[in-house]
Amino acid sequence: MTKKTLSWKPDLTYPAGKGATEQHFTSTANGDKLEIDTHPWGDADLKINGQTAAHIEGKASDGDAFREIEAVAEEIEEHNHTDQGPKKT
């Protein structure tokens, strides 16, 4: 299990609760903008700097899909940070 270093913020402009079809979350790490979109049927998408980086489907719920794609995001950012070092601006 990866240690959680990303702090996800929900987009409160999206509808929530029963009947909501998508939830959107954002985070930043190592100069990257990360976004996760989840769906109640168990799918989730991860974008890094606007580019699709991963897709999860077939999970039991949006929460399960979020946790799995969150772990993918953590691994990608940890790999990027350790392989390339901090990004220079």
Z-matrix of the N, CA and C atoms (Angstrom, degrees):
N
C 1 1.454
C 2 1.532 1 108.59
N 3 1.308 2 115.37 1 136.55
C 4 1.461 3 119.62 2 -179.62
C 5 1.520 4 109.88 3 -83.16
N 6 1.323 5 115.47 4 151.44
C 7 1.464 6 117.79 5 174.50
C 8 1.525 7 107.83 6 -81.15
N 9 1.311 8 115.86 7 141.92
C 10 1.455 9 120.34 8 -175.88
C 11 1.519 10 110.00 9 -84.20
N 12 1.324 11 115.25 10 116.10
C 13 1.459 12 120.44 11 178.19
C 14 1.524 13 111.36 12 -114.09
N 15 1.321 14 117.42 13 -12.63
C 16 1.461 15 121.30 14 -179.63
C 17 1.519 16 110.48 15 -92.33
N 18 1.310 17 115.81 16 140.94
C 19 1.458 18 121.85 17 177.06
C 20 1.530 19 107.73 18 -111.29
N 21 1.314 20 116.39 19 111.76
C 22 1.465 21 121.80 20 -176.06
C 23 1.516 22 110.74 21 -91.75
N 24 1.340 23 115.83 22 135.34
C 25 1.454 24 122.08 23 177.09
C 26 1.531 25 108.62 24 -114.23
N 27 1.340 26 117.65 25 127.30
C 28 1.465 27 119.48 26 177.80
C 29 1.523 28 110.85 27 -74.30
N 30 1.315 29 116.31 28 146.23
C 31 1.461 30 122.06 29 174.16
C 32 1.524 31 106.72 30 -84.53
N 33 1.307 32 116.98 31 106.14
C 34 1.458 33 121.80 32 -174.48
C 35 1.518 34 113.82 33 -75.55
N 36 1.340 35 117.59 34 -3.13
C 37 1.463 36 119.73 35 176.44
C 38 1.529 37 111.27 36 -81.38
N 39 1.331 38 117.22 37 -14.24
C 40 1.466 39 120.70 38 177.58
C 41 1.529 40 109.10 39 -81.25
N 42 1.350 41 117.61 40 145.31
C 43 1.460 42 120.03 41 176.41
C 44 1.535 43 110.07 42 -61.99
N 45 1.320 44 116.16 43 145.84
C 46 1.461 45 121.08 44 178.98
C 47 1.519 46 109.52 45 -124.49
N 48 1.318 47 115.56 46 166.59
C 49 1.454 48 120.70 47 176.51
C 50 1.512 49 112.78 48 88.10
N 51 1.324 50 115.00 49 -169.22
C 52 1.462 51 121.28 50 -177.18
C 53 1.529 52 110.02 51 -60.11
N 54 1.310 53 115.53 52 131.10
C 55 1.451 54 121.08 53 179.75
C 56 1.514 55 114.21 54 96.36
N 57 1.317 56 117.59 55 -14.21
C 58 1.470 57 120.12 56 177.39
C 59 1.524 58 108.63 57 -68.77
N 60 1.317 59 116.86 58 133.62
C 61 1.460 60 120.16 59 -176.57
C 62 1.511 61 114.15 60 -101.97
N 63 1.324 62 117.93 61 -10.72
C 64 1.457 63 119.96 62 179.22
C 65 1.524 64 109.71 63 -154.37
N 66 1.313 65 115.27 64 140.78
C 67 1.459 66 122.01 65 172.10
C 68 1.519 67 107.04 66 -122.62
N 69 1.319 68 117.16 67 144.53
C 70 1.455 69 122.52 68 -175.24
C 71 1.525 70 108.54 69 -124.89
N 72 1.341 71 116.01 70 133.25
C 73 1.455 72 122.26 71 -179.19
C 74 1.523 73 108.85 72 -131.35
N 75 1.338 74 117.05 73 146.21
C 76 1.460 75 121.11 74 178.55
C 77 1.525 76 110.64 75 -130.09
N 78 1.327 77 113.92 76 155.32
C 79 1.452 78 121.96 77 176.12
C 80 1.519 79 108.04 78 -156.18
N 81 1.312 80 116.85 79 164.79
C 82 1.459 81 121.11 80 173.52
C 83 1.522 82 108.44 81 -132.39
N 84 1.335 83 114.68 82 147.09
C 85 1.466 84 120.75 83 177.76
C 86 1.512 85 108.96 84 -161.16
N 87 1.307 86 116.09 85 136.08
C 88 1.465 87 121.43 86 174.85
C 89 1.530 88 112.01 87 53.10
N 90 1.326 89 117.47 88 33.09
C 91 1.455 90 121.40 89 -179.39
C 92 1.517 91 114.07 90 81.14
N 93 1.323 92 118.15 91 2.59
C 94 1.468 93 122.59 92 179.27
C 95 1.517 94 110.49 93 -98.08
N 96 1.343 95 116.41 94 144.81
C 97 1.460 96 122.31 95 172.03
C 98 1.520 97 107.01 96 -100.14
N 99 1.319 98 116.33 97 120.55
C 100 1.456 99 122.06 98 -179.25
C 101 1.521 100 110.14 99 -110.00
N 102 1.341 101 115.60 100 142.65
C 103 1.459 102 121.64 101 178.61
C 104 1.518 103 108.78 102 -136.59
N 105 1.318 104 116.30 103 137.94
C 106 1.464 105 122.15 104 173.32
C 107 1.518 106 107.81 105 -123.76
N 108 1.333 107 116.17 106 131.28
C 109 1.457 108 122.91 107 171.38
C 110 1.519 109 106.90 108 -114.89
N 111 1.343 110 117.12 109 128.76
C 112 1.459 111 121.07 110 178.48
C 113 1.524 112 110.19 111 -118.29
N 114 1.328 113 115.11 112 155.12
C 115 1.458 114 122.54 113 178.77
C 116 1.526 115 108.77 114 -129.78
N 117 1.340 116 117.87 115 145.01
C 118 1.463 117 120.71 116 -174.61
C 119 1.532 118 114.21 117 -64.16
N 120 1.325 119 118.15 118 -16.00
C 121 1.465 120 120.01 119 179.11
C 122 1.531 121 111.78 120 -86.74
N 123 1.355 122 117.47 121 10.51
C 124 1.458 123 121.04 122 171.65
C 125 1.502 124 115.78 123 94.24
N 126 1.315 125 117.67 124 22.95
C 127 1.458 126 122.28 125 176.24
C 128 1.526 127 109.85 126 -109.90
N 129 1.338 128 115.73 127 152.38
C 130 1.460 129 120.66 128 175.39
C 131 1.516 130 109.38 129 -152.62
N 132 1.323 131 115.58 130 149.26
C 133 1.468 132 122.34 131 178.22
C 134 1.522 133 108.72 132 -125.44
N 135 1.334 134 115.26 133 141.68
C 136 1.460 135 122.19 134 175.66
C 137 1.512 136 108.34 135 -116.57
N 138 1.322 137 116.14 136 128.45
C 139 1.465 138 122.07 137 173.40
C 140 1.514 139 108.21 138 -118.55
N 141 1.320 140 115.37 139 139.41
C 142 1.456 141 121.42 140 174.25
C 143 1.514 142 107.09 141 -122.81
N 144 1.309 143 115.96 142 120.57
C 145 1.465 144 122.84 143 -176.55
C 146 1.534 145 111.71 144 52.12
N 147 1.330 146 115.18 145 41.80
C 148 1.457 147 121.32 146 176.30
C 149 1.519 148 115.80 147 81.63
N 150 1.321 149 118.17 148 -4.06
C 151 1.457 150 122.13 149 -178.70
C 152 1.531 151 109.71 150 -106.36
N 153 1.329 152 117.22 151 134.63
C 154 1.454 153 120.81 152 178.35
C 155 1.522 154 109.85 153 -63.08
N 156 1.336 155 115.87 154 126.80
C 157 1.464 156 121.61 155 -177.99
C 158 1.523 157 112.10 156 -112.27
N 159 1.349 158 117.63 157 -28.04
C 160 1.465 159 120.19 158 -178.59
C 161 1.522 160 109.96 159 -161.55
N 162 1.334 161 114.67 160 155.57
C 163 1.459 162 122.22 161 177.05
C 164 1.528 163 107.24 162 -139.46
N 165 1.319 164 116.46 163 133.51
C 166 1.461 165 123.44 164 177.21
C 167 1.517 166 106.52 165 -119.43
N 168 1.344 167 116.90 166 138.63
C 169 1.459 168 118.89 167 176.26
C 170 1.523 169 110.12 168 -145.87
N 171 1.317 170 114.49 169 161.05
C 172 1.453 171 120.84 170 174.98
C 173 1.514 172 115.66 171 79.98
N 174 1.314 173 118.38 172 17.04
C 175 1.461 174 120.95 173 177.05
C 176 1.530 175 108.96 174 -82.15
N 177 1.318 176 116.54 175 165.24
C 178 1.462 177 121.11 176 -175.86
C 179 1.530 178 112.94 177 -68.28
N 180 1.343 179 116.94 178 -26.45
C 181 1.467 180 119.79 179 -177.74
C 182 1.520 181 109.66 180 -156.59
N 183 1.333 182 115.02 181 172.41
C 184 1.463 183 119.43 182 175.67
C 185 1.524 184 110.64 183 -65.98
N 186 1.329 185 117.43 184 -33.52
C 187 1.464 186 120.76 185 177.37
C 188 1.520 187 112.42 186 -63.82
N 189 1.336 188 116.28 187 -42.17
C 190 1.467 189 120.01 188 177.19
C 191 1.524 190 110.70 189 -64.83
N 192 1.327 191 116.46 190 -41.56
C 193 1.470 192 120.52 191 179.11
C 194 1.531 193 109.91 192 -64.94
N 195 1.330 194 117.35 193 -41.33
C 196 1.467 195 120.73 194 178.66
C 197 1.519 196 110.46 195 -60.42
N 198 1.327 197 117.50 196 -49.03
C 199 1.468 198 120.40 197 -177.68
C 200 1.526 199 111.61 198 -60.96
N 201 1.331 200 117.46 199 -38.89
C 202 1.458 201 119.58 200 -179.99
C 203 1.530 202 111.84 201 -69.55
N 204 1.327 203 116.73 202 -44.51
C 205 1.465 204 118.35 203 -178.88
C 206 1.525 205 111.24 204 -73.62
N 207 1.334 206 117.18 205 -26.76
C 208 1.458 207 120.89 206 173.91
C 209 1.535 208 109.77 207 -63.02
N 210 1.327 209 116.67 208 -41.11
C 211 1.471 210 120.77 209 177.66
C 212 1.521 211 110.77 210 -63.99
N 213 1.334 212 117.13 211 -37.83
C 214 1.473 213 121.21 212 176.25
C 215 1.522 214 109.71 213 -62.14
N 216 1.331 215 116.67 214 -45.56
C 217 1.468 216 121.04 215 179.41
C 218 1.525 217 110.92 216 -60.64
N 219 1.325 218 116.59 217 -43.14
C 220 1.470 219 120.83 218 178.58
C 221 1.529 220 110.56 219 -60.05
N 222 1.335 221 116.47 220 -44.60
C 223 1.467 222 120.54 221 -179.84
C 224 1.527 223 111.36 222 -64.24
N 225 1.330 224 117.19 223 -43.29
C 226 1.466 225 120.83 224 179.65
C 227 1.514 226 110.29 225 -62.00
N 228 1.319 227 116.96 226 -47.72
C 229 1.465 228 120.06 227 -178.24
C 230 1.530 229 111.43 228 -67.10
N 231 1.311 230 117.92 229 -38.13
C 232 1.463 231 120.42 230 177.08
C 233 1.529 232 110.11 231 -64.44
N 234 1.319 233 116.69 232 -42.75
C 235 1.469 234 121.92 233 178.75
C 236 1.522 235 110.51 234 -63.81
N 237 1.322 236 117.15 235 -46.33
C 238 1.467 237 121.49 236 179.42
C 239 1.521 238 111.78 237 -61.97
N 240 1.326 239 115.48 238 -40.16
C 241 1.463 240 120.17 239 -177.31
C 242 1.533 241 111.07 240 -70.81
N 243 1.319 242 118.13 241 -42.27
C 244 1.460 243 120.63 242 -176.99
C 245 1.515 244 112.00 243 -77.86
N 246 1.334 245 118.40 244 -32.87
C 247 1.462 246 120.80 245 -179.25
C 248 1.526 247 112.92 246 -77.57
N 249 1.314 248 117.05 247 -38.28
C 250 1.443 249 120.73 248 -173.08
C 251 1.513 250 113.41 249 -108.88
N 252 1.315 251 116.06 250 -11.58
C 253 1.452 252 119.11 251 -174.99
C 254 1.514 253 109.70 252 73.82
N 255 1.290 254 116.93 253 178.61
C 256 1.460 255 119.68 254 179.78
C 257 1.529 256 111.02 255 -62.18
N 258 1.333 257 115.03 256 143.18
C 259 1.462 258 119.88 257 178.98
C 260 1.512 259 110.12 258 -70.40
N 261 1.311 260 116.14 259 140.14
C 262 1.463 261 120.92 260 177.43
C 263 1.510 262 109.13 261 -91.55
N 264 1.319 263 115.13 262 140.71
C 265 1.474 264 118.47 263 179.57
C 266 1.510 265 110.35 264 -113.57
